Amino acid sequence: MNKITSNSDGPVEIELTPGKTYSWCQCGRSKTQPFCDTESHLGTGISPKDFTVSSKRKVWLCMCKQTKMNPYCDGTHNKLKKIGAINQ
Ligand code: FES
């Protein structure tokens, strides 16, 4: 199975630390959203996205898992809400 699960109707704002590697959950099943919990994606065929930032800053991380600019929100969640495609 490799179906992405969308559980949120918007992004989450988080302050990130430079030099640290973050692992953004891409499957939507992690219990430690928006980050990977290292096991919930197993068997889905979907892997987390590792990323870093170069300076300390607040970012909006995608929670709907449909962004085209992962791990950052690109506004796609607004389209999903309009068509009722987000699991609540
Ligand atoms: S939460 Fe905004 S695009 Fe996913």
Residues whose N, C-alpha, C, O or C-beta is under 5 A from the ligand:
A	BS01	FES	G10 P11 L61 C62 M63 C64 K65 Q66 T67 C73 D74 G75 T76 H77
